[in-house]
Amino acid sequence: MATKKVPAKGGRPTNDSVSFELTGVEPKLLDYLQDLVDMQGFGGSKSAVARNFIWMEVNRLIEVHRLKER
């Protein structure tokens, strides 16, 4: 589930965080995320680690012109 605040008509978009829930995640993946938290340097929580990896892939897709930069 993802939720996002929408600005009033004509208003500027906000930089507020978006809540995002993943369902159906395999226990093995959660274990790997926890391993990366424990190793340090990837993020202080499973959510932070996942967010960092998502950003890395988004940036890669921008670099290879599969996504348009915003």
Secondary structure, DSSP 8 states (H G I E B T S, - for coil): -EE-----TT--------EE---S--HHHHHHHHHHHHH-SS-SSHHHHHHHHHHHHHHHHHHTTSS---
